C-alpha cells in the first residue's frame, strides 16, 4: 500500500532544497547512475552490471555509490558551485530501519569553501528547508565538537596517544571489544566509535563531529601538523545524515590515494569474490578547485523531519519488500 502523504512530503522537501540552492546561485546538475569506473572505496560494496552491444565488447559497468566522481569532473571544468539530487546504490547494506541498498542523496559542492564554511551553510540549510512542524532536534542549533573531544568524552580515549596502534588496541580490549591481531588502525578505531561514541551522542539537537582521524582514508584535506582530516559528519536524533569534506586538490595526493585504496580494495575482494570496480587513474589529474562538498542522505533527512524512526514507510518500493514478495507491487 502506497503512502502518498509521505510522497507529497518528499516532493515538498525537494522543492525546499531546490529553492535554497537556486536562490544562492548554485547550478543543479544531472549525472549518470552508471559508470565505467568508481573512486576506490574499500568500505563500500558495489553493484555491477554488464553492458551489451552488438558492435562492441561486453563491458562491466557499476551503479554509483554517490555522484562524486562525476560532480568533481564538473567542478574541475569550471561549473562553479553545484548540487544534485540523485539515486545511489551500495551493496551489502542492511535491509531495515535506516538502510536500503538504493537510496536518495543530495550532494552539493561550494567553490572557495572549506569544511567549516559548509557547517554554516548546512545550518542555514536545515533552518530553511525544514517543515514548520519538524521536531526540535532537527531545527535546534547544532552542537559542534571534534572527534577527539567526542571519543575522549564518551570512551575515555586520548586520540593523540592512540596514534600508537598498541595503545588504541589496548583501549578497545579494555572496553570489552574483540580486536583481531591483524586489524588496521581505522577498523579498531571504528569499533570504539560505533560501540562507545555513536550511542552516546546527544539527541536533542543535530551533532556535527569534525576533524576525523587521518587514518580513515578519503579525499578530504589532511590538516598540516595534526592527526586529522578536514571532514565532518552530522547526526540527527542519533542517525548519521550528512558527511562533508574540504576537498583534496593536490594531484599527487589524489594519485597516492587511488593507488593505495585500489590496491587495498583489490586485495580484499579477490579473497571474497566481491565486485572489484575499475578505477580510472586519470581522475587524479583533474584540476579540482578549492571547494567543500556535502552529501546528505535524503531518505534519512525526510525520516527525521517527520519524526519517524525508520525510512521504510518513505520508500515506495523497499528492496526488502521486493525480495520477500517476489516483486509483487500490488
PAKE-854616 format. One record per residue (C-alpha): residue in one letter; chain; residue number from 0; y, z, x. Coordinates in nm, 3 decimals. Layout:
N
+------+-----+-----+---------+---------+---------+
| type | mol | seq |       Y |       Z |       X |
+------+-----+-----+---------+---------+---------+
|    A |   A | NUM |       Y |       Z |       X |
...
+------+-----+-----+---------+---------+---------+
This chain:
330
+------+-----+-----+---------+---------+---------+
| type | mol | seq |       Y |       Z |       X |
+------+-----+-----+---------+---------+---------+
|    X |   A |   0 |   0.000 |   0.000 |   0.000 |
|    X |   A |   1 |   0.334 |  -0.106 |   0.147 |
|    X |   A |   2 |   0.627 |   0.135 |   0.154 |
|    X |   A |   3 |   0.926 |  -0.092 |   0.102 |
|    X |   A |   4 |   1.162 |   0.206 |   0.109 |
|    X |   A |   5 |   1.077 |   0.253 |   0.475 |
|    X |   A |   6 |   1.112 |  -0.121 |   0.536 |
|    X |   A |   7 |   1.464 |  -0.108 |   0.392 |
|    X |   A |   8 |   1.540 |   0.188 |   0.617 |
|    X |   A |   9 |   1.421 |  -0.013 |   0.916 |
|    X |   A |  10 |   1.643 |  -0.305 |   0.809 |
|    X |   A |  11 |   1.939 |  -0.068 |   0.780 |
|    X |   A |  12 |   1.870 |   0.081 |   1.124 |
|    X |   A |  13 |   1.851 |  -0.264 |   1.283 |
|    X |   A |  14 |   2.178 |  -0.360 |   1.112 |
|    X |   A |  15 |   2.345 |  -0.048 |   1.254 |
|    X |   A |  16 |   2.211 |  -0.128 |   1.600 |
|    X |   A |  17 |   2.342 |  -0.483 |   1.592 |
|    X |   A |  18 |   2.687 |  -0.370 |   1.476 |
|    X |   A |  19 |   2.701 |  -0.111 |   1.754 |
|    X |   A |  20 |   2.636 |  -0.364 |   2.031 |
|    X |   A |  21 |   2.814 |  -0.663 |   1.876 |
|    X |   A |  22 |   3.139 |  -0.468 |   1.844 |
|    X |   A |  23 |   3.115 |  -0.379 |   2.214 |
|    X |   A |  24 |   3.076 |  -0.739 |   2.329 |
|    X |   A |  25 |   2.704 |  -0.736 |   2.410 |
|    X |   A |  26 |   2.513 |  -1.058 |   2.354 |
|    X |   A |  27 |   2.194 |  -1.038 |   2.152 |
|    X |   A |  28 |   1.918 |  -1.237 |   2.324 |
|    X |   A |  29 |   1.570 |  -1.353 |   2.235 |
|    X |   A |  30 |   1.291 |  -1.385 |   2.491 |
|    X |   A |  31 |   0.918 |  -1.473 |   2.471 |
|    X |   A |  32 |   0.638 |  -1.235 |   2.376 |
|    X |   A |  33 |   0.402 |  -1.433 |   2.602 |
|    X |   A |  34 |   0.448 |  -1.455 |   2.978 |
|    X |   A |  35 |   0.262 |  -1.621 |   3.263 |
|    X |   A |  36 |   0.327 |  -1.312 |   3.481 |
|    X |   A |  37 |   0.429 |  -0.949 |   3.442 |
|    X |   A |  38 |   0.603 |  -0.687 |   3.653 |
|    X |   A |  39 |   0.318 |  -0.491 |   3.816 |
|    X |   A |  40 |   0.292 |  -0.150 |   3.649 |
|    X |   A |  41 |  -0.047 |   0.013 |   3.713 |
|    X |   A |  42 |   0.003 |   0.278 |   3.443 |
|    X |   A |  43 |   0.047 |   0.015 |   3.167 |
|    X |   A |  44 |  -0.266 |  -0.164 |   3.046 |
|    X |   A |  45 |  -0.216 |  -0.523 |   2.935 |
|    X |   A |  46 |  -0.333 |  -0.769 |   2.673 |
|    X |   A |  47 |  -0.425 |  -1.120 |   2.786 |
|    X |   A |  48 |  -0.496 |  -1.445 |   2.606 |
|    X |   A |  49 |  -0.584 |  -1.800 |   2.711 |
|    X |   A |  50 |  -0.353 |  -2.099 |   2.686 |
|    X |   A |  51 |  -0.550 |  -2.413 |   2.599 |
|    X |   A |  52 |  -0.414 |  -2.767 |   2.629 |
|    X |   A |  53 |  -0.600 |  -3.099 |   2.636 |
|    X |   A |  54 |  -0.394 |  -3.224 |   2.932 |
|    X |   A |  55 |  -0.368 |  -2.906 |   3.139 |
|    X |   A |  56 |  -0.598 |  -2.648 |   3.290 |
|    X |   A |  57 |  -0.663 |  -2.334 |   3.092 |
|    X |   A |  58 |  -0.420 |  -2.058 |   3.186 |
|    X |   A |  59 |  -0.422 |  -1.684 |   3.130 |
|    X |   A |  60 |  -0.108 |  -1.553 |   2.961 |
|    X |   A |  61 |  -0.002 |  -1.196 |   2.884 |
|    X |   A |  62 |   0.164 |  -1.018 |   2.594 |
|    X |   A |  63 |   0.475 |  -0.846 |   2.728 |
|    X |   A |  64 |   0.484 |  -0.464 |   2.754 |
|    X |   A |  65 |   0.865 |  -0.497 |   2.749 |
|    X |   A |  66 |   1.117 |  -0.784 |   2.769 |
|    X |   A |  67 |   1.243 |  -0.655 |   3.106 |
|    X |   A |  68 |   1.101 |  -0.943 |   3.311 |
|    X |   A |  69 |   1.300 |  -1.199 |   3.108 |
|    X |   A |  70 |   1.616 |  -0.999 |   3.041 |
|    X |   A |  71 |   1.667 |  -0.929 |   3.411 |
|    X |   A |  72 |   1.650 |  -1.301 |   3.486 |
|    X |   A |  73 |   1.924 |  -1.349 |   3.226 |
|    X |   A |  74 |   2.136 |  -1.079 |   3.390 |
|    X |   A |  75 |   2.087 |  -1.245 |   3.729 |
|    X |   A |  76 |   2.206 |  -1.575 |   3.577 |
|    X |   A |  77 |   2.533 |  -1.421 |   3.461 |
|    X |   A |  78 |   2.464 |  -1.330 |   3.099 |
|    X |   A |  79 |   2.678 |  -1.018 |   3.106 |
|    X |   A |  80 |   2.572 |  -0.713 |   2.904 |
|    X |   A |  81 |   2.284 |  -0.794 |   2.669 |
|    X |   A |  82 |   2.049 |  -0.637 |   2.414 |
|    X |   A |  83 |   1.732 |  -0.732 |   2.233 |
|    X |   A |  84 |   1.508 |  -0.605 |   1.954 |
|    X |   A |  85 |   1.155 |  -0.723 |   2.028 |
|    X |   A |  86 |   0.785 |  -0.666 |   1.971 |
|    X |   A |  87 |   0.599 |  -0.527 |   2.272 |
|    X |   A |  88 |   0.232 |  -0.472 |   2.349 |
|    X |   A |  89 |   0.045 |  -0.212 |   2.555 |
|    X |   A |  90 |  -0.331 |  -0.196 |   2.564 |
|    X |   A |  91 |  -0.542 |   0.122 |   2.576 |
|    X |   A |  92 |  -0.277 |   0.304 |   2.370 |
|    X |   A |  93 |  -0.393 |   0.578 |   2.140 |
|    X |   A |  94 |  -0.412 |   0.495 |   1.772 |
|    X |   A |  95 |  -0.234 |   0.773 |   1.591 |
|    X |   A |  96 |   0.078 |   0.969 |   1.522 |
|    X |   A |  97 |   0.323 |   0.819 |   1.771 |
|    X |   A |  98 |   0.123 |   0.530 |   1.925 |
|    X |   A |  99 |   0.041 |   0.176 |   1.820 |
|    X |   A | 100 |  -0.054 |  -0.098 |   2.071 |
|    X |   A | 101 |   0.211 |  -0.327 |   1.917 |
|    X |   A | 102 |   0.549 |  -0.163 |   1.875 |
|    X |   A | 103 |   0.918 |  -0.241 |   1.827 |
|    X |   A | 104 |   1.156 |  -0.191 |   2.116 |
|    X |   A | 105 |   1.531 |  -0.203 |   2.170 |
|    X |   A | 106 |   1.630 |  -0.284 |   2.526 |
|    X |   A | 107 |   1.992 |  -0.302 |   2.643 |
|    X |   A | 108 |   2.149 |  -0.367 |   2.982 |
|    X |   A | 109 |   2.508 |  -0.287 |   3.067 |
|    X |   A | 110 |   2.666 |  -0.458 |   3.367 |
|    X |   A | 111 |   2.857 |  -0.232 |   3.612 |
|    X |   A | 112 |   2.699 |   0.083 |   3.461 |
|    X |   A | 113 |   2.482 |   0.342 |   3.630 |
|    X |   A | 114 |   2.234 |   0.569 |   3.454 |
|    X |   A | 115 |   2.494 |   0.839 |   3.387 |
|    X |   A | 116 |   2.722 |   0.586 |   3.217 |
|    X |   A | 117 |   2.424 |   0.497 |   2.999 |
|    X |   A | 118 |   2.391 |   0.860 |   2.889 |
|    X |   A | 119 |   2.745 |   0.847 |   2.749 |
|    X |   A | 120 |   2.676 |   0.512 |   2.582 |
|    X |   A | 121 |   2.349 |   0.636 |   2.433 |
|    X |   A | 122 |   2.519 |   0.950 |   2.295 |
|    X |   A | 123 |   2.768 |   0.721 |   2.117 |
|    X |   A | 124 |   2.478 |   0.502 |   2.004 |
|    X |   A | 125 |   2.295 |   0.790 |   1.836 |
|    X |   A | 126 |   2.611 |   0.904 |   1.658 |
|    X |   A | 127 |   2.695 |   0.560 |   1.523 |
|    X |   A | 128 |   2.354 |   0.424 |   1.423 |
|    X |   A | 129 |   2.210 |   0.741 |   1.267 |
|    X |   A | 130 |   2.171 |   0.773 |   0.892 |
|    X |   A | 131 |   2.401 |   1.016 |   0.711 |
|    X |   A | 132 |   2.105 |   1.237 |   0.625 |
|    X |   A | 133 |   1.938 |   1.223 |   0.967 |
|    X |   A | 134 |   1.812 |   1.562 |   1.093 |
|    X |   A | 135 |   2.050 |   1.758 |   1.313 |
|    X |   A | 136 |   1.802 |   1.735 |   1.602 |
|    X |   A | 137 |   1.892 |   1.364 |   1.618 |
|    X |   A | 138 |   2.269 |   1.387 |   1.584 |
|    X |   A | 139 |   2.338 |   1.706 |   1.784 |
|    X |   A | 140 |   2.488 |   1.674 |   2.132 |
|    X |   A | 141 |   2.206 |   1.610 |   2.382 |
|    X |   A | 142 |   2.102 |   1.868 |   2.636 |
|    X |   A | 143 |   2.109 |   1.705 |   2.980 |
|    X |   A | 144 |   1.906 |   1.858 |   3.262 |
|    X |   A | 145 |   1.736 |   1.730 |   3.575 |
|    X |   A | 146 |   1.360 |   1.703 |   3.605 |
|    X |   A | 147 |   1.380 |   1.954 |   3.892 |
|    X |   A | 148 |   1.552 |   2.204 |   3.663 |
|    X |   A | 149 |   1.301 |   2.141 |   3.385 |
|    X |   A | 150 |   0.985 |   2.181 |   3.595 |
|    X |   A | 151 |   1.121 |   2.499 |   3.753 |
|    X |   A | 152 |   1.224 |   2.646 |   3.416 |
|    X |   A | 153 |   0.904 |   2.563 |   3.229 |
|    X |   A | 154 |   0.642 |   2.564 |   3.505 |
|    X |   A | 155 |   0.794 |   2.759 |   3.794 |
|    X |   A | 156 |   0.753 |   2.461 |   4.027 |
|    X |   A | 157 |   1.003 |   2.416 |   4.311 |
|    X |   A | 158 |   1.027 |   2.038 |   4.332 |
|    X |   A | 159 |   1.171 |   2.044 |   4.685 |
|    X |   A | 160 |   0.873 |   2.241 |   4.815 |
|    X |   A | 161 |   0.644 |   2.022 |   4.606 |
|    X |   A | 162 |   0.732 |   1.722 |   4.822 |
|    X |   A | 163 |   0.441 |   1.862 |   5.024 |
|    X |   A | 164 |   0.139 |   1.746 |   4.827 |
|    X |   A | 165 |  -0.075 |   2.052 |   4.905 |
|    X |   A | 166 |   0.197 |   2.278 |   4.760 |
|    X |   A | 167 |   0.202 |   2.063 |   4.445 |
|    X |   A | 168 |  -0.178 |   2.064 |   4.415 |
|    X |   A | 169 |  -0.198 |   2.441 |   4.467 |
|    X |   A | 170 |   0.061 |   2.496 |   4.195 |
|    X |   A | 171 |  -0.128 |   2.276 |   3.949 |
|    X |   A | 172 |  -0.454 |   2.458 |   4.016 |
|    X |   A | 173 |  -0.285 |   2.797 |   3.977 |
|    X |   A | 174 |  -0.175 |   2.673 |   3.633 |
|    X |   A | 175 |  -0.541 |   2.613 |   3.549 |
|    X |   A | 176 |  -0.530 |   2.234 |   3.585 |
|    X |   A | 177 |  -0.815 |   2.038 |   3.739 |
|    X |   A | 178 |  -0.695 |   1.813 |   4.024 |
|    X |   A | 179 |  -0.936 |   1.560 |   4.183 |
|    X |   A | 180 |  -0.934 |   1.566 |   4.563 |
|    X |   A | 181 |  -0.812 |   1.206 |   4.597 |
|    X |   A | 182 |  -0.541 |   1.222 |   4.330 |
|    X |   A | 183 |  -0.199 |   1.071 |   4.404 |
|    X |   A | 184 |   0.119 |   1.281 |   4.409 |
|    X |   A | 185 |   0.257 |   1.124 |   4.090 |
|    X |   A | 186 |  -0.065 |   1.182 |   3.895 |
|    X |   A | 187 |  -0.075 |   1.551 |   3.988 |
|    X |   A | 188 |   0.293 |   1.588 |   3.903 |
|    X |   A | 189 |   0.234 |   1.424 |   3.565 |
|    X |   A | 190 |  -0.045 |   1.674 |   3.491 |
|    X |   A | 191 |   0.202 |   1.958 |   3.537 |
|    X |   A | 192 |   0.477 |   1.777 |   3.348 |
|    X |   A | 193 |   0.261 |   1.694 |   3.045 |
|    X |   A | 194 |   0.096 |   2.037 |   3.035 |
|    X |   A | 195 |   0.395 |   2.263 |   3.102 |
|    X |   A | 196 |   0.721 |   2.076 |   3.053 |
|    X |   A | 197 |   0.690 |   1.837 |   2.759 |
|    X |   A | 198 |   0.556 |   2.101 |   2.514 |
|    X |   A | 199 |   0.836 |   2.342 |   2.615 |
|    X |   A | 200 |   1.138 |   2.115 |   2.567 |
|    X |   A | 201 |   1.393 |   2.231 |   2.306 |
|    X |   A | 202 |   1.352 |   2.074 |   1.962 |
|    X |   A | 203 |   1.694 |   2.141 |   1.808 |
|    X |   A | 204 |   1.874 |   1.859 |   1.991 |
|    X |   A | 205 |   1.797 |   1.547 |   2.198 |
|    X |   A | 206 |   1.694 |   1.634 |   2.555 |
|    X |   A | 207 |   1.774 |   1.399 |   2.842 |
|    X |   A | 208 |   1.585 |   1.460 |   3.166 |
|    X |   A | 209 |   1.748 |   1.298 |   3.469 |
|    X |   A | 210 |   1.654 |   1.230 |   3.833 |
|    X |   A | 211 |   1.280 |   1.160 |   3.810 |
|    X |   A | 212 |   1.082 |   1.209 |   4.134 |
|    X |   A | 213 |   1.094 |   0.915 |   4.371 |
|    X |   A | 214 |   0.713 |   0.915 |   4.398 |
|    X |   A | 215 |   0.693 |   0.781 |   4.041 |
|    X |   A | 216 |   0.735 |   0.417 |   4.139 |
|    X |   A | 217 |   0.963 |   0.198 |   3.928 |
|    X |   A | 218 |   1.256 |  -0.040 |   3.967 |
|    X |   A | 219 |   1.517 |   0.235 |   3.945 |
|    X |   A | 220 |   1.751 |   0.302 |   4.237 |
|    X |   A | 221 |   1.633 |   0.570 |   4.478 |
|    X |   A | 222 |   1.911 |   0.823 |   4.539 |
|    X |   A | 223 |   2.003 |   0.843 |   4.906 |
|    X |   A | 224 |   1.909 |   1.169 |   5.074 |
|    X |   A | 225 |   1.740 |   1.306 |   4.763 |
|    X |   A | 226 |   1.385 |   1.312 |   4.629 |
|    X |   A | 227 |   1.458 |   1.128 |   4.309 |
|    X |   A | 228 |   1.547 |   0.803 |   4.139 |
|    X |   A | 229 |   1.839 |   0.716 |   3.912 |
|    X |   A | 230 |   1.631 |   0.739 |   3.597 |
|    X |   A | 231 |   1.628 |   0.945 |   3.279 |
|    X |   A | 232 |   1.416 |   0.986 |   2.970 |
|    X |   A | 233 |   1.524 |   1.114 |   2.630 |
|    X |   A | 234 |   1.316 |   1.329 |   2.397 |
|    X |   A | 235 |   1.398 |   1.391 |   2.031 |
|    X |   A | 236 |   1.210 |   1.665 |   1.847 |
|    X |   A | 237 |   0.963 |   1.671 |   2.135 |
|    X |   A | 238 |   0.894 |   1.296 |   2.123 |
|    X |   A | 239 |   0.979 |   1.063 |   2.413 |
|    X |   A | 240 |   1.209 |   0.800 |   2.261 |
|    X |   A | 241 |   1.406 |   0.639 |   2.546 |
|    X |   A | 242 |   1.386 |   0.552 |   2.915 |
|    X |   A | 243 |   1.674 |   0.446 |   3.143 |
|    X |   A | 244 |   1.724 |   0.318 |   3.499 |
|    X |   A | 245 |   2.014 |   0.240 |   3.721 |
|    X |   A | 246 |   1.856 |  -0.090 |   3.821 |
|    X |   A | 247 |   1.745 |  -0.163 |   4.175 |
|    X |   A | 248 |   1.934 |  -0.463 |   4.316 |
|    X |   A | 249 |   1.810 |  -0.469 |   4.677 |
|    X |   A | 250 |   1.580 |  -0.772 |   4.708 |
|    X |   A | 251 |   1.378 |  -0.625 |   4.994 |
|    X |   A | 252 |   1.312 |  -0.305 |   4.799 |
|    X |   A | 253 |   1.209 |  -0.502 |   4.491 |
|    X |   A | 254 |   0.977 |  -0.712 |   4.708 |
|    X |   A | 255 |   0.818 |  -0.398 |   4.856 |
|    X |   A | 256 |   0.775 |  -0.254 |   4.507 |
|    X |   A | 257 |   0.599 |  -0.571 |   4.392 |
|    X |   A | 258 |   0.368 |  -0.575 |   4.695 |
|    X |   A | 259 |   0.278 |  -0.207 |   4.675 |
|    X |   A | 260 |   0.232 |  -0.182 |   4.298 |
|    X |   A | 261 |   0.046 |  -0.511 |   4.262 |
|    X |   A | 262 |  -0.195 |  -0.408 |   4.538 |
|    X |   A | 263 |  -0.249 |  -0.072 |   4.365 |
|    X |   A | 264 |  -0.294 |  -0.235 |   4.025 |
|    X |   A | 265 |  -0.539 |  -0.492 |   4.157 |
|    X |   A | 266 |  -0.744 |  -0.234 |   4.345 |
|    X |   A | 267 |  -0.771 |  -0.003 |   4.042 |
|    X |   A | 268 |  -0.853 |  -0.273 |   3.789 |
|    X |   A | 269 |  -1.109 |  -0.456 |   3.997 |
|    X |   A | 270 |  -1.314 |  -0.137 |   3.963 |
|    X |   A | 271 |  -1.274 |  -0.114 |   3.585 |
|    X |   A | 272 |  -1.275 |  -0.482 |   3.488 |
|    X |   A | 273 |  -0.941 |  -0.447 |   3.308 |
|    X |   A | 274 |  -0.682 |  -0.724 |   3.289 |
|    X |   A | 275 |  -0.507 |  -0.796 |   3.618 |
|    X |   A | 276 |  -0.187 |  -0.978 |   3.521 |
|    X |   A | 277 |  -0.040 |  -1.232 |   3.760 |
|    X |   A | 278 |   0.275 |  -1.125 |   3.943 |
|    X |   A | 279 |   0.550 |  -1.375 |   4.023 |
|    X |   A | 280 |   0.689 |  -1.254 |   4.354 |
|    X |   A | 281 |   0.993 |  -1.482 |   4.319 |
|    X |   A | 282 |   1.123 |  -1.215 |   4.080 |
|    X |   A | 283 |   1.220 |  -1.014 |   4.388 |
|    X |   A | 284 |   1.468 |  -1.287 |   4.486 |
|    X |   A | 285 |   1.683 |  -1.281 |   4.173 |
|    X |   A | 286 |   2.045 |  -1.170 |   4.215 |
|    X |   A | 287 |   2.047 |  -0.859 |   4.000 |
|    X |   A | 288 |   2.399 |  -0.731 |   3.931 |
|    X |   A | 289 |   2.482 |  -0.362 |   3.930 |
|    X |   A | 290 |   2.359 |  -0.254 |   3.588 |
|    X |   A | 291 |   2.178 |   0.008 |   3.387 |
|    X |   A | 292 |   1.900 |  -0.065 |   3.140 |
|    X |   A | 293 |   1.779 |   0.149 |   2.850 |
|    X |   A | 294 |   1.462 |   0.099 |   2.646 |
|    X |   A | 295 |   1.421 |   0.275 |   2.310 |
|    X |   A | 296 |   1.105 |   0.280 |   2.102 |
|    X |   A | 297 |   1.233 |   0.183 |   1.758 |
|    X |   A | 298 |   0.930 |   0.298 |   1.560 |
|    X |   A | 299 |   0.975 |   0.643 |   1.711 |
|    X |   A | 300 |   1.352 |   0.636 |   1.666 |
|    X |   A | 301 |   1.311 |   0.549 |   1.297 |
|    X |   A | 302 |   1.050 |   0.823 |   1.267 |
|    X |   A | 303 |   1.283 |   1.095 |   1.395 |
|    X |   A | 304 |   1.577 |   0.955 |   1.197 |
|    X |   A | 305 |   1.371 |   1.000 |   0.878 |
|    X |   A | 306 |   1.238 |   1.341 |   0.978 |
|    X |   A | 307 |   0.877 |   1.218 |   0.988 |
|    X |   A | 308 |   0.601 |   1.338 |   1.221 |
|    X |   A | 309 |   0.424 |   1.005 |   1.273 |
|    X |   A | 310 |   0.501 |   0.634 |   1.288 |
|    X |   A | 311 |   0.206 |   0.511 |   1.081 |
|    X |   A | 312 |   0.390 |   0.511 |   0.743 |
|    X |   A | 313 |   0.661 |   0.296 |   0.902 |
|    X |   A | 314 |   0.421 |   0.021 |   1.012 |
|    X |   A | 315 |   0.339 |  -0.250 |   0.759 |
|    X |   A | 316 |   0.005 |  -0.321 |   0.928 |
|    X |   A | 317 |  -0.103 |  -0.040 |   1.164 |
|    X |   A | 318 |  -0.372 |  -0.159 |   1.403 |
|    X |   A | 319 |  -0.583 |   0.144 |   1.313 |
|    X |   A | 320 |  -0.596 |   0.021 |   0.951 |
|    X |   A | 321 |  -0.678 |  -0.335 |   1.051 |
|    X |   A | 322 |  -0.963 |  -0.219 |   1.273 |
|    X |   A | 323 |  -1.110 |   0.018 |   1.016 |
|    X |   A | 324 |  -1.065 |  -0.214 |   0.717 |
|    X |   A | 325 |  -1.177 |  -0.539 |   0.874 |
|    X |   A | 326 |  -0.828 |  -0.693 |   0.837 |
|    X |   A | 327 |  -0.820 |  -0.622 |   0.461 |
|    X |   A | 328 |  -0.445 |  -0.600 |   0.399 |
|    X |   A | 329 |  -0.453 |  -0.578 |   0.019 |
+------+-----+-----+---------+---------+---------+
